[in-house]
């Protein structure tokens, strides 16, 4: 299978957040059929919950990884979930605190929605903690269906929920 460029969002708000992100990025690059191209700078953000941003919860560290992969989207998703589990990820509550969260944001120009996976990520355009680091490593990126990542990120640059470290 041909290599496809994909964007993976990384997040952590429990434990040694920086270690979770840096080791997860290295582990992503060691997955069979995956090559890590670039890791963004880290950003920090208030926790996003079902009710919105919550400054009373532990802050998240976030980054974006640009990869090339020969894995199909569901294979990539399963591999990423394995990495989450190896970092102690526990799925108790939706949008709850976690040691590691890995999301496929884009997979080439593919647009698909299944019961288990939606590409591009359906809320990526609303998340400064994805858009700001993504724009920092790929100023020409486009989020299918939403346009220029740099333009989308600019809307979040002045907000107080996300900041570069």
N, CA, C and O of each residue as an XYZ file, in Angstrom:
660
protein
N       0.842     -1.192      0.000
C       0.000      0.000      0.000
C       0.884      1.251      0.000
O       1.934      1.282      0.642
N       0.455      2.249     -0.707
C       1.201      3.513     -0.772
C       1.184      4.209      0.581
O       0.273      4.021      1.388
N       2.203      5.006      0.805
C       2.276      5.780      2.053
C       1.313      6.958      1.984
O       1.185      7.617      0.952
N       0.645      7.206      3.096
C      -0.307      8.300      3.227
C       0.184      9.199      4.345
O       0.650      8.715      5.377
N       0.081     10.504      4.147
C       0.410     11.435      5.221
C      -0.795     11.542      6.144
O      -1.936     11.614      5.689
N      -0.531     11.552      7.432
C      -1.598     11.656      8.422
C      -1.142     12.591      9.542
O       0.051     12.831      9.733
N      -2.118     13.105     10.270
C      -1.867     13.986     11.403
C      -2.468     13.333     12.637
O      -3.639     12.952     12.647
N      -1.648     13.209     13.681
C      -2.073     12.604     14.941
C      -1.975     13.660     16.039
O      -0.944     14.316     16.189
N      -3.050     13.817     16.800
C      -3.029     14.711     17.962
C      -2.677     13.895     19.197
O      -3.181     12.787     19.385
N      -1.807     14.450     20.040
C      -1.397     13.815     21.283
C      -1.791     14.718     22.441
O      -1.627     15.936     22.365
N      -2.305     14.133     23.504
C      -2.661     14.913     24.678
C      -2.485     14.105     25.947
O      -2.605     12.880     25.934
N      -2.197     14.802     27.061
C      -2.050     14.152     28.360
C      -2.306     15.175     29.456
O      -1.826     16.306     29.387
N      -3.076     14.763     30.481
C      -3.219     15.645     31.642
C      -3.063     14.898     32.967
O      -3.413     15.434     34.018
N      -2.547     13.678     32.930
C      -2.288     12.915     34.148
C      -0.871     12.367     34.127
O      -0.352     12.010     33.069
N      -0.248     12.301     35.296
C       1.095     11.752     35.388
C       2.121     12.719     34.822
O       1.908     13.932     34.820
N       3.234     12.178     34.342
C       4.291     12.987     33.743
C       3.888     13.279     32.298
O       4.251     12.549     31.376
N       3.136     14.350     32.126
C       2.523     14.664     30.832
C       3.550     14.770     29.717
O       3.346     14.218     28.636
N       4.634     15.461     29.960
C       5.665     15.623     28.942
C       6.289     14.300     28.548
O       6.524     14.052     27.365
N       6.558     13.449     29.522
C       7.124     12.129     29.240
C       6.138     11.284     28.440
O       6.534     10.595     27.500
N       4.868     11.331     28.801
C       3.863     10.573     28.033
C       3.882     10.998     26.567
O       3.845     10.154     25.672
N       3.941     12.315     26.322
C       3.893     12.799     24.940
C       5.170     12.474     24.171
O       5.107     12.003     23.035
N       6.325     12.722     24.781
C       7.561     12.473     24.038
C       7.776     10.987     23.793
O       8.199     10.603     22.702
N       7.498     10.152     24.770
C       7.676      8.711     24.546
C       6.625      8.184     23.570
O       6.932      7.313     22.756
N       5.398      8.691     23.633
C       4.373      8.255     22.681
C       4.758      8.634     21.254
O       4.549      7.851     20.327
N       5.319      9.829     21.069
C       5.749     10.244     19.729
C       6.825      9.296     19.202
O       6.784      8.891     18.041
N       7.790      8.943     20.059
C       8.831      7.997     19.649
C       8.226      6.638     19.316
O       8.613      6.003     18.335
N       7.279      6.196     20.134
C       6.640      4.900     19.914
C       5.806      4.897     18.629
O       5.749      3.886     17.930
N       5.166      6.015     18.321
C       4.420      6.123     17.061
C       5.386      5.915     15.895
O       5.072      5.200     14.943
N       6.557      6.539     15.973
C       7.551      6.418     14.925
C       8.126      5.021     14.777
O       8.682      4.682     13.733
N       7.994      4.202     15.826
C       8.490      2.821     15.772
C       7.416      1.815     15.369
O       7.710      0.631     15.208
N       6.170      2.274     15.204
C       5.114      1.352     14.777
C       5.428      0.822     13.385
O       5.930      1.556     12.533
N       5.134     -0.434     13.161
C       5.315     -1.035     11.830
C       4.446     -0.282     10.826
O       3.244     -0.121     11.038
N       5.052      0.174      9.744
C       4.294      0.871      8.717
C       4.074      2.347      8.982
O       3.269      2.985      8.304
N       4.790      2.907      9.975
C       4.624      4.324     10.317
C       5.995      4.987     10.386
O       6.943      4.424     10.934
N       6.085      6.179      9.828
C       7.300      6.990      9.940
C       6.912      8.340     10.522
O       6.052      9.031      9.976
N       7.541      8.717     11.626
C       7.311     10.027     12.234
C       8.091     11.065     11.428
O       9.313     10.979     11.314
N       7.384     12.036     10.876
C       8.008     13.088     10.079
C       8.391     14.274     10.958
O       9.510     14.779     10.874
N       7.466     14.714     11.794
C       7.723     15.904     12.601
C       6.785     15.916     13.810
O       5.629     15.501     13.723
N       7.307     16.397     14.930
C       6.498     16.606     16.132
C       6.453     18.100     16.407
O       7.478     18.780     16.357
N       5.275     18.603     16.693
C       5.087     20.036     16.937
C       5.667     20.445     18.289
O       6.012     19.600     19.115
N       5.767     21.752     18.496
C       6.032     22.242     19.854
C       4.844     21.874     20.753
O       3.733     21.638     20.278
N       5.105     21.834     22.043
C       4.029     21.544     22.999
C       3.207     22.794     23.273
O       3.726     23.909     23.312
N       1.922     22.578     23.459
C       1.042     23.630     23.959
C       0.400     23.117     25.240
O       0.298     21.909     25.456
N      -0.023     24.029     26.070
C      -0.741     23.667     27.286
C      -2.128     24.274     27.190
O      -2.311     25.358     26.636
N      -3.108     23.557     27.741
C      -4.480     24.061     27.689
C      -5.240     23.620     28.924
O      -4.904     22.626     29.567
N      -6.260     24.378     29.233
C      -7.183     23.941     30.271
C      -7.885     22.687     29.766
O      -8.006     22.481     28.558
N      -8.341     21.861     30.681
C      -9.032     20.628     30.312
C     -10.348     20.950     29.615
O     -11.119     21.795     30.069
N     -10.588     20.262     28.509
C     -11.863     20.400     27.799
C     -12.768     19.270     28.253
O     -12.439     18.095     28.088
N     -13.902     19.628     28.822
C     -14.874     18.648     29.297
C     -16.154     18.798     28.474
O     -16.250     19.669     27.609
N     -17.112     17.956     28.748
C     -18.395     18.038     28.049
C     -19.017     19.421     28.229
O     -19.720     19.903     27.340
N     -18.763     20.065     29.378
C     -19.324     21.387     29.673
C     -18.486     22.538     29.138
O     -18.894     23.694     29.246
N     -17.317     22.246     28.559
C     -16.417     23.299     28.089
C     -15.094     23.238     28.829
O     -14.808     22.250     29.505
N     -14.281     24.288     28.710
C     -12.983     24.315     29.382
C     -13.190     24.422     30.890
O     -14.038     25.178     31.363
N     -12.387     23.641     31.644
C     -12.520     23.584     33.094
C     -11.134     23.756     33.721
O     -10.323     22.830     33.718
N     -10.875     24.944     34.253
C      -9.578     25.256     34.844
C      -9.368     24.563     36.186
O      -8.267     24.617     36.733
N     -10.404     23.909     36.735
C     -10.241     23.199     38.005
C      -9.669     21.794     37.797
O      -9.230     21.165     38.760
N      -9.667     21.299     36.575
C      -9.087     19.984     36.253
C      -7.618     20.187     35.872
O      -7.213     21.298     35.530
N      -6.823     19.114     35.930
C      -5.414     19.261     35.524
C      -5.307     19.715     34.065
O      -6.042     19.239     33.200
N      -4.378     20.644     33.807
C      -4.158     21.131     32.443
C      -3.600     20.022     31.551
O      -2.937     19.097     32.021
N      -3.880     20.136     30.277
C      -3.351     19.222     29.269
C      -2.088     19.783     28.648
O      -1.944     20.996     28.491
N      -1.179     18.897     28.297
C      -0.129     19.185     27.337
C      -0.581     18.541     26.045
O      -1.099     17.425     26.051
N      -0.390     19.232     24.943
C      -0.808     18.722     23.637
C       0.292     18.943     22.616
O       1.116     19.848     22.749
N       0.289     18.103     21.598
C       1.190     18.230     20.459
C       0.508     17.582     19.264
O      -0.529     16.932     19.393
N       1.113     17.774     18.104
C       0.634     17.157     16.876
C       1.825     16.482     16.208
O       2.910     17.057     16.122
N       1.613     15.261     15.739
C       2.641     14.527     15.009
C       2.227     14.399     13.553
O       1.098     14.017     13.245
N       3.155     14.723     12.666
C       2.954     14.487     11.238
C       3.639     13.167     10.928
O       4.811     12.974     11.251
N       2.895     12.251     10.296
C       3.435     10.923      9.997
C       3.178     10.554      8.546
O       2.360     11.174      7.866
N       3.888      9.537      8.086
C       3.565      8.829      6.853
C       3.290      7.397      7.262
O       4.005      6.841      8.095
N       2.259      6.793      6.683
C       1.910      5.437      7.076
C       1.397      4.622      5.902
O       0.793      5.141      4.964
N       1.659      3.336      5.991
C       1.073      2.396      5.044
C      -0.083      1.643      5.698
O      -0.724      0.810      5.058
N      -0.348      1.934      6.969
C      -1.478      1.316      7.664
C      -2.783      1.925      7.179
O      -2.838      3.109      6.847
N      -3.823      1.119      7.140
C      -5.158      1.634      6.845
C      -5.648      2.369      8.090
O      -5.138      2.132      9.184
N      -6.640      3.267      7.936
C      -7.079      4.068      9.089
C      -7.441      3.255     10.326
O      -7.019      3.606     11.428
N      -8.206      2.188     10.177
C      -8.596      1.411     11.364
C      -7.402      0.687     11.974
O      -7.344      0.517     13.192
N      -6.440      0.255     11.141
C      -5.230     -0.369     11.672
C      -4.427      0.656     12.467
O      -3.903      0.348     13.537
N      -4.335      1.859     11.943
C      -3.630      2.932     12.641
C      -4.325      3.250     13.956
O      -3.667      3.409     14.984
N      -5.644      3.344     13.932
C      -6.404      3.624     15.149
C      -6.156      2.542     16.204
O      -5.952      2.862     17.375
N      -6.170      1.281     15.808
C      -5.933      0.189     16.765
C      -4.512      0.270     17.339
O      -4.309      0.048     18.533
N      -3.539      0.587     16.494
C      -2.161      0.712     16.973
C      -2.037      1.856     17.977
O      -1.359      1.719     18.996
N      -2.687      2.980     17.691
C      -2.651      4.126     18.603
C      -3.343      3.797     19.923
O      -2.868      4.198     20.985
N      -4.451      3.077     19.866
C      -5.136      2.682     21.106
C      -4.256      1.753     21.939
O      -4.292      1.802     23.169
N      -3.470      0.909     21.276
C      -2.526      0.057     22.002
C      -1.491      0.885     22.747
O      -1.131      0.566     23.880
N      -1.010      1.954     22.105
C      -0.061      2.849     22.778
C      -0.727      3.556     23.956
O      -0.123      3.689     25.020
N      -1.964      4.011     23.773
C      -2.689      4.642     24.890
C      -2.766      3.674     26.068
O      -2.493      4.051     27.207
N      -3.132      2.446     25.792
C      -3.267      1.441     26.854
C      -1.935      1.190     27.544
O      -1.894      1.021     28.763
N      -0.842      1.163     26.782
C       0.474      0.911     27.380
C       0.914      2.064     28.281
O       1.800      1.899     29.119
N       0.293      3.228     28.105
C       0.576      4.385     28.960
C      -0.440      4.511     30.092
O      -0.515      5.553     30.743
N      -1.210      3.473     30.329
C      -2.145      3.467     31.452
C      -3.454      4.172     31.192
O      -4.141      4.555     32.139
N      -3.819      4.356     29.938
C      -5.090      5.017     29.613
C      -6.247      4.177     30.138
O      -6.322      2.974     29.884
N      -7.135      4.814     30.863
C      -8.345      4.174     31.378
C      -9.530      4.929     30.802
O      -9.609      6.153     30.904
N     -10.447      4.193     30.197
C     -11.633      4.821     29.591
C     -12.827      4.645     30.530
O     -13.534      3.638     30.486
N     -13.029      5.653     31.380
C     -14.129      5.603     32.330
C     -15.219      6.586     31.926
O     -16.387      6.214     31.813
N     -14.834      7.846     31.709
C     -15.819      8.848     31.338
C     -15.406      9.530     30.047
O     -14.220      9.748     29.795
N     -16.397      9.864     29.234
C     -16.116     10.552     27.985
C     -15.540     11.929     28.317
O     -16.060     12.638     29.179
N     -14.476     12.292     27.632
C     -13.780     13.556     27.807
C     -13.197     13.703     29.211
O     -13.009     14.819     29.695
N     -12.914     12.575     29.863
C     -12.325     12.603     31.194
C     -10.818     12.780     31.124
O     -10.234     12.752     30.040
N     -10.193     12.962     32.271
C      -8.744     13.083     32.359
C      -8.100     11.790     31.886
O      -8.690     10.715     32.004
N      -6.863     11.898     31.339
C      -6.207     10.707     30.809
C      -4.690     10.882     30.785
O      -4.164     11.990     30.687
N      -4.017      9.744     30.878
C      -2.560      9.751     30.778
C      -2.123     10.025     29.351
O      -1.121     10.704     29.129
N      -2.869      9.503     28.375
C      -2.504      9.686     26.977
C      -3.745      9.584     26.108
O      -4.553      8.667     26.254
N      -3.880     10.534     25.211
C      -4.969     10.537     24.235
C      -4.340     10.733     22.863
O      -3.623     11.709     22.641
N      -4.602      9.815     21.943
C      -4.087      9.891     20.583
C      -5.258      9.845     19.617
O      -6.038      8.893     19.627
N      -5.383     10.863     18.789
C      -6.480     10.940     17.825
C      -5.943     11.124     16.414
O      -5.011     11.896     16.191
N      -6.535     10.413     15.464
C      -6.236     10.645     14.056
C      -7.027     11.884     13.649
O      -8.257     11.888     13.703
N      -6.319     12.931     13.245
C      -6.980     14.162     12.826
C      -7.270     14.108     11.330
O      -8.396     14.361     10.902
N      -6.261     13.781     10.544
C      -6.467     13.584      9.105
C      -5.704     12.354      8.666
O      -4.739     11.936      9.306
N      -6.152     11.783      7.565
C      -5.515     10.633      6.927
C      -5.558     10.921      5.436
O      -6.543     10.625      4.759
N      -4.467     11.506      4.934
C      -4.465     11.966      3.548
C      -5.593     12.966      3.361
O      -5.816     13.828      4.211
N      -6.298     12.851      2.255
C      -7.472     13.696      2.009
C      -8.762     12.932      2.251
O      -9.837     13.360      1.832
N      -8.646     11.800      2.931
C      -9.797     10.928      3.125
C     -10.863     11.585      4.008
O     -10.566     12.253      4.998
N     -12.096     11.366      3.608
C     -13.251     11.789      4.397
C     -14.114     10.556      4.566
O     -14.614     10.001      3.588
N     -14.288     10.128      5.806
C     -15.093      8.939      6.069
C     -15.654      9.004      7.477
O     -15.083      9.632      8.369
N     -16.772      8.345      7.651
C     -17.384      8.243      8.969
C     -17.929      6.837      9.133
O     -18.791      6.394      8.374
N     -17.411      6.141     10.138
C     -17.922      4.823     10.494
C     -18.333      4.886     11.961
O     -18.205      5.925     12.609
N     -18.820      3.781     12.466
C     -19.229      3.727     13.865
C     -18.044      4.016     14.798
O     -18.213      4.609     15.863
N     -16.849      3.592     14.384
C     -15.671      3.690     15.246
C     -14.718      4.824     14.928
O     -13.896      5.192     15.767
N     -14.812      5.392     13.718
C     -13.791      6.343     13.300
C     -14.355      7.354     12.314
O     -15.012      6.986     11.340
N     -14.094      8.637     12.574
C     -14.477      9.709     11.651
C     -13.218     10.472     11.275
O     -12.469     10.937     12.134
N     -13.000     10.591      9.953
C     -11.838     11.309      9.417
C     -12.350     12.295      8.381
O     -13.122     11.914      7.502
N     -11.931     13.576      8.465
C     -11.085     14.131      9.522
C     -11.825     14.159     10.868
O     -13.047     14.024     10.931
N     -11.052     14.335     11.923
C     -11.644     14.376     13.270
C     -12.752     15.424     13.270
O     -12.523     16.559     12.853
N     -13.949     15.062     13.731
C     -15.101     15.959     13.582
C     -15.041     17.267     14.353
O     -15.762     18.206     14.013
N     -14.198     17.358     15.388
C     -14.133     18.596     16.173
C     -12.777     19.284     16.083
O     -12.526     20.246     16.809
N     -11.907     18.811     15.210
C     -10.558     19.394     15.108
C     -10.601     20.884     14.811
O      -9.789     21.641     15.343
N     -11.527     21.316     13.979
C     -11.599     22.736     13.599
C     -11.979     23.629     14.773
O     -11.825     24.847     14.687
N     -12.471     23.054     15.866
C     -12.897     23.813     17.045
C     -11.851     23.781     18.154
O     -12.085     24.331     19.230
N     -10.705     23.151     17.916
C      -9.759     22.903     18.994
C      -8.423     23.597     18.763
O      -7.592     23.150     17.972
N      -8.246     24.690     19.471
C      -6.995     25.422     19.378
C      -5.802     24.574     19.766
O      -4.709     24.767     19.233
N      -5.992     23.626     20.698
C      -4.885     22.785     21.145
C      -4.462     21.771     20.085
O      -3.433     21.113     20.243
N      -5.235     21.633     19.012
C      -4.834     20.853     17.836
C      -4.327     21.799     16.750
O      -3.268     21.568     16.166
N      -5.077     22.853     16.483
C      -4.772     23.753     15.365
C      -3.480     24.546     15.546
O      -2.704     24.681     14.599
N      -3.240     25.069     16.741
C      -2.042     25.892     16.961
C      -0.746     25.092     16.764
O       0.131     25.547     16.030
N      -0.595     23.912     17.397
C       0.640     23.173     17.147
C       0.732     22.640     15.716
O       1.828     22.548     15.163
N      -0.397     22.292     15.115
C      -0.397     21.796     13.739
C       0.086     22.890     12.781
O       0.927     22.643     11.917
N      -0.449     24.086     12.945
C      -0.033     25.208     12.089
C       1.447     25.524     12.289
O       2.120     25.967     11.359
N       1.954     25.297     13.502
C       3.366     25.582     13.786
C       4.314     24.656     13.023
O       5.441     25.047     12.718
N       3.873     23.429     12.709
C       4.745     22.488     11.986
C       4.397     22.342     10.517
O       5.169     21.762      9.753
N       3.238     22.864     10.109
C       2.843     22.765      8.698
C       1.954     23.953      8.355
O       0.727     23.865      8.412
N       2.588     25.060      8.000
C       1.847     26.305      7.743
C       0.966     26.221      6.494
O       0.097     27.070      6.295
N       1.180     25.212      5.656
C       0.379     25.051      4.432
C      -0.736     24.031      4.600
O      -1.459     23.756      3.642
N      -0.896     23.459      5.796
C      -1.870     22.387      6.012
C      -3.291     22.858      5.751
O      -3.637     24.021      5.960
N      -4.104     21.911      5.285
C      -5.529     22.149      5.055
C      -6.302     21.074      5.801
O      -5.972     19.891      5.711
N      -7.314     21.476      6.527
C      -8.220     20.544      7.191
C      -9.400     20.335      6.247
O     -10.204     21.248      6.059
N      -9.519     19.141      5.647
C     -10.597     18.919      4.679
C     -11.966     19.339      5.233
O     -12.351     18.978      6.345
N     -12.667     20.102      4.428
C     -13.990     20.576      4.814
C     -13.989     21.874      5.597
O     -15.046     22.465      5.821
N     -12.789     22.332      6.026
C     -12.724     23.531      6.868
C     -11.699     24.552      6.414
O     -11.754     25.705      6.841
N     -10.762     24.159      5.558
C      -9.823     25.121      5.003
C      -8.470     25.139      5.676
O      -8.042     24.168      6.300
N      -7.807     26.277      5.528
C      -6.437     26.470      5.994
C      -6.328     26.316      7.517
O      -7.045     26.964      8.279
N      -5.411     25.441      7.931
C      -5.178     25.246      9.363
C      -4.627     26.526      9.985
O      -5.002     26.886     11.101
N      -3.738     27.213      9.268
C      -3.179     28.469      9.794
C      -4.280     29.494     10.032
O      -4.271     30.185     11.051
N      -5.230     29.601      9.100
C      -6.344     30.546      9.283
C      -7.218     30.132     10.453
O      -7.634     30.976     11.247
N      -7.503     28.839     10.569
C      -8.318     28.353     11.688
C      -7.586     28.588     13.014
O      -8.199     28.990     14.003
N      -6.278     28.335     13.029
C      -5.481     28.501     14.253
C      -5.445     29.957     14.691
O      -5.433     30.246     15.888
N      -5.429     30.876     13.729
C      -5.356     32.304     14.048
C      -6.516     32.736     14.932
O      -6.374     33.651     15.743
N      -7.667     32.082     14.778
C      -8.834     32.416     15.607
C      -8.603     32.074     17.072
O      -9.269     32.624     17.949
N      -7.653     31.159     17.349
C      -7.400     30.728     18.721
C      -6.163     31.370     19.326
O      -5.933     31.257     20.530
N      -5.368     32.037     18.510
C      -4.078     32.563     18.969
C      -4.213     33.553     20.121
O      -3.328     33.628     20.973
N      -5.283     34.295     20.160
C      -5.454     35.318     21.203
C      -6.304     34.851     22.381
O      -6.462     35.581     23.359
N      -6.849     33.641     22.295
C      -7.689     33.147     23.392
C      -6.820     32.620     24.515
O      -5.666     32.253     24.292
N      -7.360     32.581     25.706
C      -6.557     32.223     26.884
C      -6.630     30.738     27.244
O      -6.049     30.333     28.251
N      -7.326     29.912     26.452
C      -7.454     28.501     26.802
C      -6.238     27.674     26.396
O      -6.026     26.593     26.946
N      -5.430     28.159     25.443
C      -4.294     27.399     24.915
C      -3.092     28.324     24.810
O      -3.216     29.465     24.366
N      -1.927     27.828     25.221
C      -0.715     28.631     25.118
C       0.481     27.743     24.834
O       0.537     26.599     25.286
N       1.460     28.285     24.064
C       2.700     27.577     23.788
C       3.565     27.604     25.031
O       3.536     28.568     25.795
N       4.332     26.546     25.233
C       5.245     26.498     26.382
C       6.552     27.175     26.065
O       7.440     27.231     26.915
